[in-house]
Amino acid sequence: MRNKIELLSPAGDMERLKMSLAYGADAVYLAGNDFGMRAFAGNFTPDEMGQAVTLCHSYGASVHVTCNTMPRNDEVARLPEWLEYLQDLGVDAVILADVGVLSLLKRYAPRVKAHISTQASISNYQAASAWYDLGASRVILARELSLEEITELRAKTPRELEIEAFVHGAMCVSYSGRCLLSNYMTGRDANRGACAQPCRYKYALVEEKRPGEYFPIGEDEGGAFILNSRDMCMIDHIPELMAAGLDSLKIEGRAKSAYYAAIVTAAYRHAIDAAAAGKPLEPVWREEVEKVSHRHYSTGFYFGQPGQYTADARYIRDWQVVAVVTACDAAGNATLSLRNKFSTGDELELVGPDVAATPFVAGEMTDADGFPLTQPRTPQMVFHMKLPRQVPPLSLIRACRENS
């Protein structure tokens, strides 16, 4: 079993970047305002990109920038300047899916590593080796591969070629995201980062001569979400992923919340560290992936077909962040920033970087001027509260409440 494997976490904006780093990511992937596959994430301006690289490197973490859309002519014309800029900033790798982008990267940013995106649908060892021959240092595998196929691919590709695979997050009903359904139905191109997720819609049949008369698809009277994919969760199988020879485990979610980035990163950080030490994962960390917004989980295609969840496309959201810790002394006296209102006497949970979930009851609070509070209400307001223990900044206070 390999003892060194990278945990790669999402960073949709600066807040999510800080959370991923604080909660244990070895590397992050993010995007500028163009060329990335999550057009509706916050993303990073050129100035913010420089700040992001500096921050990541201060943590000893790598920065992977996505340029994995399928660019049109006008976009290709703008790429050389962008790639040169990324190299000047010290970006470690560019994630790309187009062979033309790879050739531009080699010409204009030769010091930046080329990682081939899951958008390229790499599903066999010959494709992986061919990308390596073209200059790629890493391939990100298609999500429809089994663990057995990954093991064979690793054995039949150059040892210098790194292999990355998704282990957690949303799945696409199409081949690794190469889908035209969104473009056809809404004009928003999934291959250029603007997917409207029509696979999550509820569909019914309409017979040509009976307009307005809907026939449900499926056996239940409510119809069916026939294209709705389950989310992937491989946290129970980290030792098998290591044994297969993977170099990097990737968490999906650049468009998801800072809370999601923090909690899922922490859970997989502890899972990887436990597996590397030959120990089982403590249940308190396994439970964390159930406390973020998610659809019904599966193990993806690693052990066979994941199956579709056709009852609905809703997220399971049972927890809500109520405050973020900005400072805390040795006695647990904390300064916090409000996210959602709560009251004295509410049952809460404290979690943070390397801080396992700790239940407690909200006690006395004061506002920024020291006046008593029973219910902080204004978003982002600063207030004070005693916590059950000392915790680092960016620790989170959450409440168990349905949040859909």
C-alpha positions as semicolon CSV with decimal commas, in nm:
position;residue;x (nm);y (nm);z (nm)
1;M;0,000;0,000;0,000
2;R;0,122;0,350;-0,085
3;N;0,179;0,580;0,211
4;K;0,175;0,908;0,022
5;I;-0,135;1,016;-0,161
6;E;-0,255;1,369;-0,237
7;L;-0,583;1,507;-0,109
8;L;-0,710;1,752;-0,372
9;S;-0,990;1,985;-0,261
10;P;-1,213;2,237;-0,439
11;A;-1,179;2,615;-0,411
12;G;-1,463;2,802;-0,581
13;D;-1,357;3,136;-0,430
14;M;-1,122;3,276;-0,166
15;E;-1,342;3,176;0,129
16;R;-1,364;2,818;0,009
17;L;-0,992;2,815;-0,064
18;K;-0,910;2,918;0,293
19;M;-1,138;2,646;0,428
20;S;-0,988;2,371;0,212
21;L;-0,638;2,469;0,320
22;A;-0,721;2,504;0,689
23;Y;-0,898;2,168;0,698
24;G;-0,614;1,967;0,548
25;A;-0,591;1,978;0,167
26;D;-0,255;1,890;0,009
27;A;-0,358;2,068;-0,309
28;V;-0,649;2,273;-0,439
29;Y;-0,803;2,323;-0,779
30;L;-0,956;2,654;-0,880
31;A;-1,032;2,868;-1,184
32;G;-1,002;3,216;-1,322
33;N;-1,297;3,397;-1,473
34;D;-1,259;3,208;-1,802
35;F;-1,178;2,858;-1,928
36;G;-1,301;2,666;-1,619
37;M;-1,583;2,411;-1,596
38;R;-1,772;2,590;-1,317
39;A;-1,879;2,922;-1,464
40;F;-2,112;2,994;-1,172
41;A;-1,862;2,939;-0,892
42;G;-1,717;3,261;-0,754
43;N;-1,380;3,191;-0,919
44;F;-1,076;3,419;-0,904
45;T;-0,983;3,746;-1,071
46;P;-0,622;3,775;-1,193
47;D;-0,526;3,963;-0,875
48;E;-0,702;3,709;-0,654
49;M;-0,527;3,429;-0,839
50;G;-0,192;3,572;-0,731
51;Q;-0,312;3,593;-0,371
52;A;-0,439;3,235;-0,392
53;V;-0,106;3,100;-0,516
54;T;0,084;3,281;-0,240
55;L;-0,156;3,153;0,028
56;C;-0,147;2,793;-0,097
57;H;0,231;2,784;-0,115
58;S;0,252;2,923;0,239
59;Y;0,063;2,608;0,347
60;G;0,289;2,388;0,134
61;A;-0,009;2,312;-0,092
62;S;-0,011;2,293;-0,472
63;V;-0,236;2,502;-0,697
64;H;-0,408;2,344;-0,997
65;V;-0,589;2,587;-1,228
66;T;-0,868;2,461;-1,450
67;C;-0,859;2,540;-1,822
68;N;-1,073;2,241;-1,911
69;T;-1,355;2,385;-2,118
70;M;-1,370;2,305;-2,488
71;P;-1,258;2,649;-2,613
72;R;-1,384;2,816;-2,930
73;N;-1,162;3,016;-3,165
74;D;-1,194;3,347;-2,982
75;E;-1,111;3,181;-2,651
76;V;-0,806;3,006;-2,791
77;A;-0,673;3,343;-2,907
78;R;-0,679;3,466;-2,544
79;L;-0,516;3,160;-2,392
80;P;-0,143;3,233;-2,449
81;E;-0,150;3,549;-2,238
82;W;-0,344;3,371;-1,961
83;L;-0,109;3,071;-1,956
84;E;0,197;3,297;-1,940
85;Y;0,038;3,480;-1,648
86;L;-0,028;3,156;-1,461
87;Q;0,334;3,052;-1,505
88;D;0,456;3,390;-1,379
89;L;0,240;3,347;-1,067
90;G;0,394;3,009;-0,990
91;V;0,087;2,795;-1,054
92;D;0,185;2,429;-1,019
93;A;-0,044;2,269;-1,279
94;V;-0,310;2,347;-1,537
95;I;-0,604;2,108;-1,577
96;L;-0,698;2,083;-1,946
97;A;-0,901;1,862;-2,177
98;D;-0,817;1,992;-2,524
99;V;-0,504;1,889;-2,714
100;G;-0,474;2,241;-2,853
101;V;-0,463;2,385;-2,502
102;L;-0,191;2,134;-2,417
103;S;0,020;2,252;-2,710
104;L;-0,026;2,614;-2,603
105;L;0,069;2,528;-2,245
106;K;0,391;2,362;-2,362
107;R;0,475;2,668;-2,570
108;Y;0,377;2,954;-2,340
109;A;0,404;2,802;-1,991
110;P;0,652;2,514;-2,011
111;R;0,725;2,516;-1,638
112;V;0,359;2,445;-1,550
113;K;0,257;2,080;-1,532
114;A;-0,022;1,952;-1,757
115;H;-0,301;1,757;-1,588
116;I;-0,553;1,603;-1,828
117;S;-0,910;1,663;-1,712
118;T;-1,181;1,405;-1,654
119;Q;-1,352;1,589;-1,942
120;A;-1,114;1,402;-2,174
121;S;-1,286;1,076;-2,070
122;I;-0,965;0,879;-2,014
123;S;-1,090;0,525;-1,961
124;N;-0,801;0,302;-2,071
125;Y;-0,425;0,271;-2,031
126;Q;-0,356;0,346;-2,398
127;A;-0,527;0,686;-2,378
128;A;-0,344;0,766;-2,054
129;S;-0,009;0,671;-2,205
130;A;-0,079;0,871;-2,520
131;W;-0,141;1,186;-2,314
132;Y;0,184;1,118;-2,127
133;D;0,368;1,092;-2,459
134;L;0,223;1,432;-2,551
135;G;0,366;1,587;-2,235
136;A;0,107;1,536;-1,961
137;S;0,236;1,468;-1,611
138;R;-0,103;1,354;-1,474
139;V;-0,433;1,218;-1,599
140;I;-0,765;1,255;-1,416
141;L;-0,962;0,943;-1,490
142;A;-1,314;0,917;-1,625
143;R;-1,557;0,865;-1,341
144;E;-1,711;0,556;-1,500
145;L;-1,407;0,333;-1,432
146;S;-1,412;0,048;-1,182
147;L;-1,142;-0,005;-0,921
148;E;-1,028;-0,314;-1,111
149;E;-0,991;-0,112;-1,432
150;I;-0,797;0,159;-1,248
151;T;-0,558;-0,100;-1,104
152;E;-0,489;-0,240;-1,453
153;L;-0,450;0,110;-1,599
154;R;-0,195;0,197;-1,331
155;A;0,002;-0,122;-1,400
156;K;0,017;-0,057;-1,775
157;T;0,111;0,312;-1,781
158;P;0,449;0,482;-1,724
159;R;0,533;0,499;-1,355
160;E;0,616;0,871;-1,390
161;L;0,258;0,944;-1,498
162;E;0,043;1,046;-1,200
163;I;-0,312;0,910;-1,175
164;E;-0,591;1,114;-1,016
165;A;-0,951;1,009;-0,954
166;F;-1,264;1,161;-0,804
167;V;-1,367;1,010;-0,470
168;H;-1,648;1,234;-0,348
169;G;-1,919;1,462;-0,480
170;A;-2,175;1,500;-0,756
171;M;-2,184;1,257;-1,047
172;C;-2,289;1,335;-1,405
173;V;-2,526;1,107;-1,593
174;S;-2,324;1,175;-1,908
175;Y;-1,971;1,058;-1,982
176;S;-1,761;1,259;-1,736
177;G;-1,957;1,572;-1,815
178;R;-1,941;1,557;-2,196
179;C;-2,309;1,640;-2,230
180;L;-2,518;1,847;-2,476
181;L;-2,850;1,823;-2,293
182;S;-2,811;2,155;-2,110
183;N;-2,711;2,338;-2,427
184;Y;-3,005;2,190;-2,618
185;M;-3,266;2,269;-2,352
186;T;-3,145;2,599;-2,205
187;G;-2,868;2,737;-2,427
188;R;-2,617;2,696;-2,143
189;D;-2,320;2,489;-2,259
190;A;-2,205;2,223;-2,011
191;N;-1,875;2,193;-2,196
192;R;-1,801;2,559;-2,130
193;G;-1,882;2,557;-1,760
194;A;-2,247;2,665;-1,763
195;C;-2,446;2,344;-1,711
196;A;-2,808;2,401;-1,600
197;Q;-2,829;2,039;-1,475
198;P;-3,140;1,935;-1,671
199;C;-3,057;1,578;-1,567
200;R;-3,200;1,673;-1,227
201;Y;-3,539;1,775;-1,372
202;K;-3,853;1,569;-1,320
203;Y;-3,969;1,420;-1,651
204;A;-4,297;1,274;-1,773
205;L;-4,425;1,148;-2,109
206;V;-4,674;1,343;-2,325
207;E;-4,853;1,161;-2,608
208;E;-4,865;1,362;-2,933
209;K;-5,247;1,373;-2,957
210;R;-5,303;1,436;-2,586
211;P;-5,124;1,768;-2,516
212;G;-5,121;1,859;-2,151
213;E;-5,188;1,502;-2,040
214;Y;-4,880;1,381;-1,855
215;F;-4,788;1,018;-1,805
216;P;-4,540;0,950;-1,525
217;I;-4,221;0,763;-1,602
218;G;-4,179;0,484;-1,351
219;E;-4,402;0,283;-1,123
220;D;-4,475;0,539;-0,854
221;E;-4,757;0,788;-0,902
222;G;-4,528;1,087;-0,854
223;G;-4,327;1,024;-1,170
224;A;-3,951;0,979;-1,183
225;F;-3,626;1,171;-1,197
226;I;-3,489;0,930;-1,456
227;L;-3,149;1,098;-1,509
228;N;-3,078;1,189;-1,146
229;S;-2,735;1,055;-1,041
230;R;-2,643;0,968;-0,685
231;D;-2,348;1,147;-0,526
232;M;-2,021;0,960;-0,490
233;C;-1,873;0,881;-0,149
234;M;-1,562;0,661;-0,122
235;I;-1,455;0,750;0,232
236;D;-1,500;0,389;0,346
237;H;-1,261;0,261;0,080
238;I;-0,946;0,472;0,107
239;P;-0,716;0,169;0,161
240;E;-0,842;0,011;-0,163
241;L;-0,785;0,336;-0,353
242;M;-0,430;0,354;-0,221
243;A;-0,366;-0,010;-0,310
244;A;-0,484;0,058;-0,667
245;G;-0,190;0,299;-0,705
246;L;-0,372;0,632;-0,726
247;D;-0,159;0,942;-0,668
248;S;-0,438;1,191;-0,596
249;L;-0,790;1,170;-0,452
250;K;-1,016;1,450;-0,572
251;I;-1,319;1,601;-0,401
252;E;-1,579;1,749;-0,637
253;G;-1,745;2,076;-0,538
254;R;-1,608;2,411;-0,660
255;A;-1,966;2,536;-0,681
256;K;-2,051;2,416;-0,330
257;S;-2,027;2,601;0,000
258;A;-1,725;2,686;0,212
259;Y;-1,880;2,464;0,480
260;Y;-1,883;2,171;0,235
261;A;-1,521;2,232;0,136
262;A;-1,413;2,238;0,500
263;I;-1,605;1,939;0,631
264;V;-1,547;1,699;0,343
265;T;-1,178;1,791;0,328
266;A;-1,144;1,724;0,701
267;A;-1,321;1,388;0,675
268;Y;-1,099;1,266;0,390
269;R;-0,785;1,411;0,554
270;H;-0,847;1,189;0,856
271;A;-0,944;0,892;0,637
272;I;-0,620;0,915;0,437
273;D;-0,405;0,962;0,745
274;A;-0,572;0,668;0,919
275;A;-0,529;0,442;0,616
276;A;-0,162;0,541;0,579
277;A;-0,110;0,448;0,945
278;G;-0,292;0,119;0,901
279;K;-0,573;0,225;1,134
280;P;-0,952;0,236;1,088
281;L;-1,118;0,573;1,047
282;E;-1,274;0,700;1,368
283;P;-1,656;0,704;1,335
284;V;-1,675;1,073;1,433
285;W;-1,495;1,164;1,109
286;R;-1,694;0,918;0,896
287;E;-2,012;1,085;1,019
288;E;-1,896;1,423;0,884
289;V;-1,979;1,343;0,519
290;E;-2,342;1,293;0,627
291;K;-2,350;1,644;0,774
292;V;-2,300;1,834;0,447
293;S;-2,550;1,901;0,171
294;H;-2,558;1,594;-0,054
295;R;-2,776;1,365;-0,258
296;H;-2,808;0,997;-0,174
297;Y;-2,460;0,842;-0,176
298;S;-2,313;0,555;-0,374
299;T;-1,960;0,434;-0,444
300;G;-1,979;0,556;-0,803
301;F;-1,863;0,296;-1,056
302;Y;-1,575;0,168;-0,842
303;F;-1,759;-0,154;-0,749
304;G;-2,019;-0,174;-1,025
305;Q;-2,320;0,032;-1,133
306;P;-2,413;0,305;-0,881
307;G;-2,779;0,315;-0,977
308;Q;-2,994;0,624;-1,023
309;Y;-3,205;0,778;-0,747
310;T;-3,537;0,840;-0,919
311;A;-3,765;0,950;-0,634
312;D;-3,651;1,313;-0,631
313;A;-3,350;1,538;-0,695
314;R;-3,347;1,712;-0,356
315;Y;-3,039;1,759;-0,147
316;I;-3,020;1,613;0,203
317;R;-2,948;1,916;0,421
318;D;-2,978;1,842;0,792
319;W;-2,718;2,085;0,928
320;Q;-2,670;2,459;0,902
321;V;-2,368;2,673;0,991
322;V;-2,465;2,942;1,241
323;A;-2,126;3,104;1,309
324;V;-1,759;3,104;1,214
325;V;-1,485;3,143;1,477
326;T;-1,243;3,429;1,408
327;A;-1,045;3,408;1,735
328;C;-1,043;3,195;2,050
329;D;-0,828;3,198;2,365
330;A;-0,708;2,906;2,578
331;A;-1,019;2,924;2,797
332;G;-1,252;2,894;2,494
333;N;-1,360;3,259;2,493
334;A;-1,431;3,315;2,127
335;T;-1,502;3,594;1,883
336;L;-1,741;3,480;1,612
337;S;-1,904;3,601;1,291
338;L;-2,274;3,517;1,250
339;R;-2,404;3,318;0,951
340;N;-2,754;3,213;1,064
341;K;-2,947;3,317;1,373
342;F;-2,969;3,104;1,686
343;S;-3,049;3,162;2,053
344;T;-2,912;3,105;2,399
345;G;-3,004;2,752;2,503
346;D;-2,991;2,606;2,150
347;E;-2,814;2,273;2,105
348;L;-2,514;2,328;1,878
349;E;-2,204;2,149;1,755
350;L;-1,847;2,277;1,732
351;V;-1,614;2,144;1,461
352;G;-1,286;2,278;1,325
353;P;-0,948;2,204;1,169
354;D;-0,848;1,880;1,343
355;V;-1,131;1,939;1,595
356;A;-1,380;1,654;1,608
357;A;-1,750;1,740;1,638
358;T;-1,826;1,853;1,995
359;P;-2,188;1,907;2,108
360;F;-2,265;2,195;2,343
361;V;-2,545;2,428;2,445
362;A;-2,523;2,796;2,351
363;G;-2,455;2,997;2,663
364;E;-2,436;3,367;2,734
365;M;-2,338;3,593;2,444
366;T;-2,234;3,954;2,408
367;D;-2,217;4,182;2,106
368;A;-1,901;4,357;1,983
369;D;-1,948;4,630;2,246
370;G;-1,995;4,384;2,533
371;F;-2,373;4,417;2,569
372;P;-2,567;4,095;2,643
373;L;-2,727;3,902;2,356
374;T;-2,979;3,621;2,357
375;Q;-3,014;3,590;1,979
376;P;-2,763;3,740;1,732
377;R;-2,955;3,819;1,415
378;T;-2,760;4,033;1,171
379;P;-2,556;3,831;0,917
380;Q;-2,178;3,878;0,954
381;M;-2,221;4,054;1,290
382;V;-1,938;4,007;1,538
383;F;-2,025;3,864;1,879
384;H;-1,865;3,674;2,168
385;M;-1,946;3,338;2,323
386;K;-1,765;3,083;2,538
387;L;-1,695;2,754;2,360
388;P;-1,634;2,416;2,525
389;R;-1,266;2,422;2,426
390;Q;-1,001;2,630;2,249
391;V;-1,025;2,603;1,871
392;P;-0,839;2,762;1,579
393;P;-0,982;3,032;1,352
394;L;-1,221;2,909;1,081
395;S;-1,375;2,658;1,320
396;L;-1,751;2,632;1,269
397;I;-2,060;2,632;1,488
398;R;-2,351;2,443;1,338
399;A;-2,706;2,347;1,430
400;C;-2,900;2,035;1,332
401;R;-3,186;2,180;1,134
402;E;-3,336;2,089;0,798
403;N;-3,202;2,343;0,551
404;S;-3,350;2,270;0,209
